[in-house]
Amino acid sequence: MKLMKTKGTGMLVIALTILSMSLWAQGNDGGKTGKKYVIDIIPAQSEVAVGETVQFQAVVHDRNGAPADAEVAWSVLNKRVGEIDEAGLFTAIGPGHTLMMARSEKAVGRAEVIVRGDAQVIPAQRRGLKVVIRPAGARMEVAETEQFTAALTDSAGNVLPAEFDWGVDGDFGSIDDTGLLEALEPGRGFVYASAGDISGRAHVVVMKDSNNGAGQGVRKTGTKMILVPKDTLVLVDNVVQFQAFLQDTLGNRTEVYPEWSLVGRSVGTIDESGLFTAESAGNGVIKALLERYTATARVRVASAEDTANANQIEFKMKKRDGDQVGNLKRIDESDVFKITGMPFPLNLLNGTEVTLPAGSLDENITINVSIPSLAELKADSTVSLPEAILNGVSFDVYVNGEKVSPYVFDEPVQLVIPYKQQLMEDLGLTLDDLWVFFYTDEAGFDSSGVFNVYVDTTDNKIIVEVTHFSEIVVGDKKLAGTTGMTASTLSPVRCALYDNYPNPFNPQTTIRFAVNGQGMQHLTLRVVNVLGEEVRMLADRAFAPGLYTIQWNGSDNRGQQMGSGVYLIRLEGLQINQTKRMLLLR
């Protein structure tokens, strides 16, 4: 849409011909989307001051361009800016920018309104500011979600502090106040983010489920519980209010008050009202339970320093022949990468999500994502997995163009891996049978380095934390019986001591560490008190390269149980001298 300002007046003149052609193109779809009408709004754009009113008129045409007699429902995208009555009379309430929409069945007409707080203030668009939304566009399937983020930038590209109001301009989806979009039905339109009197937009296309109802991305029928926000980033010491709703098949929502809990990594606390307080960096899972309904939401906690100094990750979707599918996607630590809209055979991975917490990297990396090596591609364009395997994904990590496998993270990475309920039933597996493993040709199935596994039965997905990337599969717990290994035979990229889990603990905790190199290394792993005095020697020997886990049951070298308090884990060797804190609560 092009805006022109006439000399000598303060009125904006809109290129109505271009606007009409644009709206006609959106509405005249030959009946493919079921739209019967095309709607033009007059005026197409207006600029007013707080307290002023504007009378909008909706002109409705049929697909042949003939005037049509149809009822129109009016709405305002940004309700902080103003309100509109059933006759199209808009009243400006506060400064900012909003879209005005007139709907008749599936047809939507749009107009823009800028509300000034002070008649002398120059609108932000004329000061070189703009709102940048990422991603700039998204192709989704019904029931999938996409996390949008927004930034207010000046003409030099500097990011300015701002709060955003989110909205969508169609029936294809709904978006919450964090920018999380849920695809509801096939269609196309825009996601908008507004900061004061300036806004940005991203184009969205929602397609039907590519698996024809048999796989990931299928929207569940019947009433279910949903949480808002579904996925959010919170800074340490900040709070966020979670809410729970029962949603029926028509999308109607009723607020409910479930029991709240935090499962997996302890990144904070949540009270009985759903108020979460962020305490330590990492990825956590919020769980809500109400009678037979359960739902989960993810919370990503980071410090302001971590977000300011975040490393960057590039994701590439690759076929087995090495060809890249789709565009490269870049995210920062604490952001979410979600696989959506992939064609065969990568559609096996649709719905998979990756979140690298703040502090998990000390360098920028590139990750090539592909289907697991044990997946068989069939002539009928389907993917077959071995018995007892539900899903899998292969991650190849590159540093400065060089492959590192397995790549060990400084902090565990959170994955969300979908599974097919029907396939699980066909294999005779129950929820208690499911687990996550690393797979290699040499080692078979290995569960070392897998933590905080949680099965979400509402959305048929498994949430898990892993210490490193290679090939990861979801399947029957009995698969671990194919190997007695407690460490991988492959060498990690560095020696590292990881956080113990659980922490706080009682009476036992798991301590994890990685050994790199080509040969044996002598290491000591000790528990000491805050004065540096040894409590328990856990290991004093040579280790081959690999990933290890050791249990501490809270006892000292004499076998006596220690009391509550803070203890330190120390891993020492030629290449490492690292300490972690842990809390024993009796």
ChimeraX attribute file (.defattr): number of C-alpha atoms within 10 A of each C-alpha:
attribute: neighborCount
match mode: 1-to-1
recipient: residues
	/A:1	8
	/A:2	9
	/A:3	11
	/A:4	10
	/A:5	11
	/A:6	10
	/A:7	7
	/A:8	6
	/A:9	7
	/A:10	9
	/A:11	12
	/A:12	13
	/A:13	15
	/A:14	17
	/A:15	13
	/A:16	17
	/A:17	9
	/A:18	12
	/A:19	18
	/A:20	17
	/A:21	12
	/A:22	13
	/A:23	19
	/A:24	19
	/A:25	11
	/A:26	17
	/A:27	24
	/A:28	22
	/A:29	13
	/A:30	11
	/A:31	11
	/A:32	7
	/A:33	14
	/A:34	13
	/A:35	19
	/A:36	20
	/A:37	27
	/A:38	28
	/A:39	25
	/A:40	22
	/A:41	23
	/A:42	16
	/A:43	18
	/A:44	21
	/A:45	19
	/A:46	17
	/A:47	17
	/A:48	18
	/A:49	18
	/A:50	19
	/A:51	13
	/A:52	14
	/A:53	16
	/A:54	16
	/A:55	13
	/A:56	21
	/A:57	16
	/A:58	22
	/A:59	17
	/A:60	26
	/A:61	19
	/A:62	17
	/A:63	18
	/A:64	11
	/A:65	12
	/A:66	11
	/A:67	13
	/A:68	15
	/A:69	11
	/A:70	14
	/A:71	11
	/A:72	22
	/A:73	16
	/A:74	21
	/A:75	19
	/A:76	23
	/A:77	21
	/A:78	19
	/A:79	16
	/A:80	16
	/A:81	23
	/A:82	24
	/A:83	19
	/A:84	20
	/A:85	13
	/A:86	11
	/A:87	13
	/A:88	21
	/A:89	14
	/A:90	21
	/A:91	20
	/A:92	25
	/A:93	19
	/A:94	19
	/A:95	21
	/A:96	25
	/A:97	28
	/A:98	28
	/A:99	24
	/A:100	25
	/A:101	24
	/A:102	25
	/A:103	21
	/A:104	18
	/A:105	13
	/A:106	14
	/A:107	22
	/A:108	25
	/A:109	29
	/A:110	22
	/A:111	20
	/A:112	17
	/A:113	23
	/A:114	23
	/A:115	26
	/A:116	25
	/A:117	19
	/A:118	12
	/A:119	11
	/A:120	7
	/A:121	8
	/A:122	11
	/A:123	22
	/A:124	17
	/A:125	12
	/A:126	9
	/A:127	10
	/A:128	12
	/A:129	20
	/A:130	21
	/A:131	23
	/A:132	18
	/A:133	21
	/A:134	15
	/A:135	18
	/A:136	16
	/A:137	15
	/A:138	20
	/A:139	16
	/A:140	26
	/A:141	28
	/A:142	22
	/A:143	21
	/A:144	24
	/A:145	22
	/A:146	21
	/A:147	21
	/A:148	22
	/A:149	17
	/A:150	25
	/A:151	20
	/A:152	23
	/A:153	17
	/A:154	15
	/A:155	10
	/A:156	8
	/A:157	11
	/A:158	11
	/A:159	15
	/A:160	12
	/A:161	9
	/A:162	13
	/A:163	13
	/A:164	20
	/A:165	21
	/A:166	26
	/A:167	24
	/A:168	22
	/A:169	20
	/A:170	18
	/A:171	16
	/A:172	21
	/A:173	26
	/A:174	19
	/A:175	20
	/A:176	16
	/A:177	13
	/A:178	19
	/A:179	24
	/A:180	19
	/A:181	24
	/A:182	21
	/A:183	25
	/A:184	19
	/A:185	17
	/A:186	17
	/A:187	19
	/A:188	20
	/A:189	18
	/A:190	20
	/A:191	24
	/A:192	26
	/A:193	30
	/A:194	25
	/A:195	23
	/A:196	23
	/A:197	20
	/A:198	20
	/A:199	25
	/A:200	19
	/A:201	22
	/A:202	18
	/A:203	16
	/A:204	23
	/A:205	17
	/A:206	23
	/A:207	18
	/A:208	17
	/A:209	21
	/A:210	19
	/A:211	16
	/A:212	10
	/A:213	12
	/A:214	13
	/A:215	19
	/A:216	29
	/A:217	26
	/A:218	18
	/A:219	17
	/A:220	12
	/A:221	9
	/A:222	9
	/A:223	16
	/A:224	18
	/A:225	23
	/A:226	22
	/A:227	20
	/A:228	17
	/A:229	21
	/A:230	22
	/A:231	20
	/A:232	19
	/A:233	18
	/A:234	21
	/A:235	20
	/A:236	19
	/A:237	13
	/A:238	13
	/A:239	16
	/A:240	17
	/A:241	13
	/A:242	18
	/A:243	19
	/A:244	26
	/A:245	19
	/A:246	18
	/A:247	16
	/A:248	14
	/A:249	12
	/A:250	9
	/A:251	11
	/A:252	10
	/A:253	16
	/A:254	11
	/A:255	13
	/A:256	12
	/A:257	15
	/A:258	21
	/A:259	15
	/A:260	23
	/A:261	17
	/A:262	21
	/A:263	15
	/A:264	19
	/A:265	19
	/A:266	19
	/A:267	22
	/A:268	20
	/A:269	16
	/A:270	19
	/A:271	13
	/A:272	11
	/A:273	13
	/A:274	21
	/A:275	15
	/A:276	23
	/A:277	20
	/A:278	26
	/A:279	19
	/A:280	17
	/A:281	23
	/A:282	27
	/A:283	26
	/A:284	23
	/A:285	21
	/A:286	22
	/A:287	21
	/A:288	22
	/A:289	16
	/A:290	15
	/A:291	7
	/A:292	7
	/A:293	15
	/A:294	20
	/A:295	21
	/A:296	28
	/A:297	19
	/A:298	19
	/A:299	24
	/A:300	26
	/A:301	28
	/A:302	25
	/A:303	19
	/A:304	13
	/A:305	10
	/A:306	17
	/A:307	18
	/A:308	9
	/A:309	13
	/A:310	22
	/A:311	20
	/A:312	18
	/A:313	20
	/A:314	17
	/A:315	20
	/A:316	20
	/A:317	22
	/A:318	18
	/A:319	16
	/A:320	12
	/A:321	6
	/A:322	10
	/A:323	10
	/A:324	15
	/A:325	14
	/A:326	12
	/A:327	9
	/A:328	12
	/A:329	14
	/A:330	14
	/A:331	18
	/A:332	19
	/A:333	21
	/A:334	29
	/A:335	22
	/A:336	22
	/A:337	21
	/A:338	20
	/A:339	21
	/A:340	22
	/A:341	23
	/A:342	18
	/A:343	14
	/A:344	15
	/A:345	18
	/A:346	21
	/A:347	19
	/A:348	26
	/A:349	28
	/A:350	22
	/A:351	23
	/A:352	21
	/A:353	17
	/A:354	17
	/A:355	23
	/A:356	27
	/A:357	27
	/A:358	28
	/A:359	21
	/A:360	20
	/A:361	18
	/A:362	12
	/A:363	11
	/A:364	15
	/A:365	18
	/A:366	22
	/A:367	19
	/A:368	19
	/A:369	21
	/A:370	24
	/A:371	25
	/A:372	21
	/A:373	15
	/A:374	17
	/A:375	17
	/A:376	14
	/A:377	14
	/A:378	10
	/A:379	7
	/A:380	6
	/A:381	9
	/A:382	13
	/A:383	16
	/A:384	15
	/A:385	15
	/A:386	11
	/A:387	10
	/A:388	20
	/A:389	22
	/A:390	23
	/A:391	23
	/A:392	27
	/A:393	23
	/A:394	21
	/A:395	23
	/A:396	19
	/A:397	24
	/A:398	17
	/A:399	13
	/A:400	9
	/A:401	9
	/A:402	10
	/A:403	15
	/A:404	16
	/A:405	18
	/A:406	22
	/A:407	20
	/A:408	28
	/A:409	23
	/A:410	20
	/A:411	23
	/A:412	26
	/A:413	24
	/A:414	25
	/A:415	23
	/A:416	20
	/A:417	26
	/A:418	26
	/A:419	26
	/A:420	15
	/A:421	19
	/A:422	11
	/A:423	17
	/A:424	19
	/A:425	11
	/A:426	10
	/A:427	13
	/A:428	11
	/A:429	17
	/A:430	11
	/A:431	13
	/A:432	9
	/A:433	13
	/A:434	20
	/A:435	23
	/A:436	30
	/A:437	23
	/A:438	26
	/A:439	21
	/A:440	17
	/A:441	8
	/A:442	9
	/A:443	16
	/A:444	17
	/A:445	26
	/A:446	24
	/A:447	21
	/A:448	21
	/A:449	24
	/A:450	19
	/A:451	21
	/A:452	18
	/A:453	19
	/A:454	18
	/A:455	21
	/A:456	18
	/A:457	15
	/A:458	14
	/A:459	20
	/A:460	14
	/A:461	20
	/A:462	20
	/A:463	23
	/A:464	21
	/A:465	25
	/A:466	23
	/A:467	23
	/A:468	26
	/A:469	22
	/A:470	18
	/A:471	23
	/A:472	25
	/A:473	21
	/A:474	21
	/A:475	23
	/A:476	23
	/A:477	17
	/A:478	12
	/A:479	18
	/A:480	19
	/A:481	11
	/A:482	11
	/A:483	12
	/A:484	11
	/A:485	16
	/A:486	15
	/A:487	21
	/A:488	25
	/A:489	14
	/A:490	19
	/A:491	23
	/A:492	23
	/A:493	19
	/A:494	18
	/A:495	23
	/A:496	22
	/A:497	24
	/A:498	20
	/A:499	18
	/A:500	22
	/A:501	19
	/A:502	20
	/A:503	17
	/A:504	18
	/A:505	18
	/A:506	14
	/A:507	15
	/A:508	16
	/A:509	20
	/A:510	16
	/A:511	20
	/A:512	19
	/A:513	21
	/A:514	26
	/A:515	26
	/A:516	21
	/A:517	16
	/A:518	10
	/A:519	11
	/A:520	13
	/A:521	16
	/A:522	14
	/A:523	19
	/A:524	16
	/A:525	22
	/A:526	19
	/A:527	26
	/A:528	20
	/A:529	15
	/A:530	12
	/A:531	8
	/A:532	11
	/A:533	11
	/A:534	17
	/A:535	18
	/A:536	19
	/A:537	16
	/A:538	19
	/A:539	14
	/A:540	13
	/A:541	11
	/A:542	13
	/A:543	18
	/A:544	20
	/A:545	23
	/A:546	21
	/A:547	26
	/A:548	19
	/A:549	15
	/A:550	14
	/A:551	13
	/A:552	16
	/A:553	14
	/A:554	23
	/A:555	16
	/A:556	17
	/A:557	12
	/A:558	8
	/A:559	10
	/A:560	9
	/A:561	13
	/A:562	16
	/A:563	11
	/A:564	13
	/A:565	13
	/A:566	14
	/A:567	21
	/A:568	20
	/A:569	24
	/A:570	21
	/A:571	22
	/A:572	17
	/A:573	14
	/A:574	8
	/A:575	15
	/A:576	15
	/A:577	14
	/A:578	15
	/A:579	18
	/A:580	15
	/A:581	17
	/A:582	19
	/A:583	17
	/A:584	19
	/A:585	15
	/A:586	13
